[in-house]
Amino acid sequence: MPPHRLWENRLWQPTTAKWFFVVFGFSLAYAVIRYHFAGDVAWRHFPLFILNKATSLAAVIFVACSYLIGKIIRWHDHDKALRLVVIKFCGLTGFFLAAVHAMFSLALLSPAYYGKYFDEVGRLNLEGELAMSAGVLALLFLLSPAVTTLPMMPKAIGGRRWKRSQRAGYVALAFVVVHLVFLGIKGWLAPGDWHGGIPPVSLVAVVAALVPLLVKRKLEHEKQERAAARLDLDSDD
């Protein structure tokens, strides 16, 4: 294989680097503006608390994009090989950032940071436990498409099982929605309390997670309609 083709097949290349810096840069800028400039979070909390916000948002956006490229994101349709590389990059980067978010969150998990998710004796309340369990399940379901992205996996497990494992990412996104709803719905319903009128990171993330789920449902509905139309034509004949 020519050297330039080897470069094109790498996950980290100029195109995917742009994806990373745009998505993570947007997520980090959003978190900094909302919590530091518009809010009252001290800068000493940037290394963990704010980075955790940015990492969680970027993880959801990357996973969502991995299921939207080729469907409603058509930027790489001119090069199918590049499109596949970008899809893999977004999916794996999303999984990696989700794992980093989980570790950050464990380090921060205390009544001092997240008092509303704890009871009076310092244990997680029902809302907190539901949110955390949904987050763990989301990460576990992301593990399946991440592992089966390895080059040898389609041949090892077969095409049908490979496709089924990739669809597990949709289940992960559904659990992400549940996770975020339990974490942030009270804040979403009080826009008067939003820092600078800027929506919470959790609300932006839940919208990002819902988009591929809605697109999938729409495409499946259109597929069913086309199948029904073909059946009608066959019956007319």
MOFENHU-V822892 format. One record per pair of residues at least 12 apart in sequence whose C-alpha atoms are under 6 Angstrom apart, sorted by sequence separation. I is the first residue (numbers start at 1). J is the second residue. If there is no record, write none. Layout:
i-><I & I>
j-><J & J>
//
This chain:
i-><145 & 66 & 144 & 145 & 180 & 31 & 66 & 66 & 28 & 27 & 141 & 142 & 62 & 63 & 177 & 27 & 142 & 27 & 63 & 141 & 62 & 24 & 138 & 59 & 173 & 138 & 59 & 138 & 59 & 134 & 55 & 135 & 56 & 134 & 55 & 131 & 52 & 131 & 52 & 92 & 11 & 11 & 64 & 61 & 57 & 64 & 39 & 38 & 38>
j-><165 & 87 & 165 & 166 & 202 & 54 & 90 & 91 & 54 & 54 & 168 & 169 & 90 & 91 & 206 & 57 & 172 & 58 & 94 & 172 & 94 & 58 & 172 & 94 & 209 & 175 & 97 & 176 & 98 & 175 & 97 & 179 & 101 & 179 & 101 & 179 & 101 & 182 & 104 & 146 & 85 & 89 & 209 & 208 & 205 & 212 & 195 & 195 & 196>
//
